[in-house]
Amino acid sequence: MHISEGILPAPILIAGWGAIGVFLFWSLRKVSGDKLPRLAILSSFFFLVSFIHIPIGPASVHLTLNGLLGLLLGLDIFPAIFTALFFQALFFQYGGFTVLGVNTLVMALPPFLLVSLLRNFLKNESKIFKIMVFLIGGFSMLFSGLLMALILWIANPKFYVLSSAFIGTYLPLSIVEGIITALVVSYLKKIKKEELICCQ
Amino acid sequence: MLSIKKLGLFFFILFFLFSSTSFGHKINLFTNQVGNRVEGEAFFADGSPCLSCEIRVLDLNGKEILKRKTDEKGKFSFSIPSGVSEIKILLSAGEGHLVEKRLTLKTNYQKKGDLLNSQTLKGPFLLTKPISRDEKEVYKNLEEKISKLEDEVKALREEVLNMRKEIQKIYYRDIIGAIGYILGIFAIIYFIKKKNNPKKDAS
């Protein structure tokens, strides 16, 4: 899931790079050295997951698990996704360098905001926890899709129309993402609770 | 016990996803002009065709000239409307997968039989008198040779296209290599941070 090169006009591209620059700077200043190996592994994980394509509809879609990354990394999701997308653009021409800022923002902003806003609900031990994690996993994907659609629409209102195919593609995908995120996070919570920075 | 079950389920889902997948996202669009038609083919990075994707042909002012859909092999073709010298071909497969290609059209193409039917030739072979019968024979031979050559060129074109598809494929070695780079970049960041702020990380 990415926007290809040459679709968006320059102002949006520059705005994307500007926004992502701020987040990257903020994150890399704050992150402590011993968190970096984790960041690197999760960045590679995101990179790898993007290659697993599921054919739905005319185009194939793939899991992103950006909700999971948001839960595990918090603010550090920005450098993680940026690095992964950078190499996807460099090695496989997915997306491109001019749209790298926008693409990173599309993938990283929804999970970051969701985790930040819902942090209080993640702290308690109640049954809500699992539901919350599921919702974050699912809605991260869904909001990323909506954000991308919005950006495409702003760039060219005539060309891009939010179609019913969008719902047909993203809704099942979001549910799958939510389930996987919930399973992974509740498993991590059992075996290695200290790793879950979001949920303590 | 519950966690083992869940982990099992997780791997089951992952396995299911892996088994029914193919690489491919980036769309490749190839077009060429054959006579007064434009033929094209669209396929994903893994070489699988872009099925029933929408093709829009615009002129340079952005006005839509015609619309097509790719067939089950990802191919499409359309005849060039008269009076158009340059077109934009837009291909979309949803979710922002959009390819745009500009094509300058050759307007002085020759149709089959052009050479034979023309009574006079243009350009350097400018003739003022009508073509005699012997000359017609020569032109007929030429036509045949040209059509043979065209067939050969077509075969070559297909071969080049197949090679291009091959190049676009994604290999595991690239993916593994990229993961190495990602780890390396964070390692560099780690060392820079450690150098700048050794006390903070020691604690």
HADDOCK unambig.tbl for C-alpha pairs under 7 A between the chains (distance, minus, plus):
assign (segid A and resid 2 and name CA) (segid B and resid 96 and name CA) 6.81 0.50 0.50
assign (segid A and resid 3 and name CA) (segid B and resid 96 and name CA) 5.17 0.50 0.50
assign (segid A and resid 3 and name CA) (segid B and resid 97 and name CA) 6.59 0.50 0.50
assign (segid A and resid 4 and name CA) (segid B and resid 96 and name CA) 6.71 0.50 0.50
assign (segid A and resid 4 and name CA) (segid B and resid 97 and name CA) 6.23 0.50 0.50
assign (segid A and resid 4 and name CA) (segid B and resid 98 and name CA) 6.58 0.50 0.50
assign (segid A and resid 32 and name CA) (segid B and resid 201 and name CA) 6.67 0.50 0.50
assign (segid A and resid 33 and name CA) (segid B and resid 190 and name CA) 5.42 0.50 0.50
assign (segid A and resid 33 and name CA) (segid B and resid 193 and name CA) 6.35 0.50 0.50
assign (segid A and resid 33 and name CA) (segid B and resid 194 and name CA) 6.60 0.50 0.50
assign (segid A and resid 33 and name CA) (segid B and resid 201 and name CA) 5.83 0.50 0.50
assign (segid A and resid 34 and name CA) (segid B and resid 201 and name CA) 6.77 0.50 0.50
assign (segid A and resid 36 and name CA) (segid B and resid 186 and name CA) 6.33 0.50 0.50
assign (segid A and resid 36 and name CA) (segid B and resid 190 and name CA) 6.32 0.50 0.50
assign (segid A and resid 40 and name CA) (segid B and resid 182 and name CA) 6.48 0.50 0.50
assign (segid A and resid 40 and name CA) (segid B and resid 183 and name CA) 5.22 0.50 0.50
assign (segid A and resid 40 and name CA) (segid B and resid 186 and name CA) 5.64 0.50 0.50
assign (segid A and resid 41 and name CA) (segid B and resid 183 and name CA) 6.93 0.50 0.50
assign (segid A and resid 44 and name CA) (segid B and resid 179 and name CA) 5.45 0.50 0.50
assign (segid A and resid 44 and name CA) (segid B and resid 182 and name CA) 6.38 0.50 0.50
assign (segid A and resid 51 and name CA) (segid B and resid 23 and name CA) 6.04 0.50 0.50
assign (segid A and resid 52 and name CA) (segid B and resid 18 and name CA) 6.39 0.50 0.50
assign (segid A and resid 52 and name CA) (segid B and resid 21 and name CA) 6.19 0.50 0.50
assign (segid A and resid 52 and name CA) (segid B and resid 23 and name CA) 6.75 0.50 0.50
assign (segid A and resid 53 and name CA) (segid B and resid 21 and name CA) 5.04 0.50 0.50
assign (segid A and resid 53 and name CA) (segid B and resid 22 and name CA) 5.68 0.50 0.50
assign (segid A and resid 53 and name CA) (segid B and resid 23 and name CA) 6.07 0.50 0.50
assign (segid A and resid 54 and name CA) (segid B and resid 17 and name CA) 6.86 0.50 0.50
assign (segid A and resid 54 and name CA) (segid B and resid 20 and name CA) 6.75 0.50 0.50
assign (segid A and resid 54 and name CA) (segid B and resid 21 and name CA) 5.28 0.50 0.50
assign (segid A and resid 55 and name CA) (segid B and resid 21 and name CA) 6.95 0.50 0.50
assign (segid A and resid 58 and name CA) (segid B and resid 51 and name CA) 6.39 0.50 0.50
assign (segid A and resid 58 and name CA) (segid B and resid 93 and name CA) 6.38 0.50 0.50
assign (segid A and resid 59 and name CA) (segid B and resid 93 and name CA) 5.73 0.50 0.50
assign (segid A and resid 59 and name CA) (segid B and resid 94 and name CA) 6.60 0.50 0.50
assign (segid A and resid 60 and name CA) (segid B and resid 25 and name CA) 6.86 0.50 0.50
assign (segid A and resid 83 and name CA) (segid B and resid 182 and name CA) 6.61 0.50 0.50
assign (segid A and resid 87 and name CA) (segid B and resid 178 and name CA) 6.39 0.50 0.50
assign (segid A and resid 94 and name CA) (segid B and resid 26 and name CA) 6.05 0.50 0.50
assign (segid A and resid 180 and name CA) (segid B and resid 10 and name CA) 6.58 0.50 0.50
assign (segid A and resid 183 and name CA) (segid B and resid 6 and name CA) 6.39 0.50 0.50
assign (segid A and resid 183 and name CA) (segid B and resid 10 and name CA) 6.80 0.50 0.50
assign (segid A and resid 187 and name CA) (segid B and resid 3 and name CA) 5.98 0.50 0.50
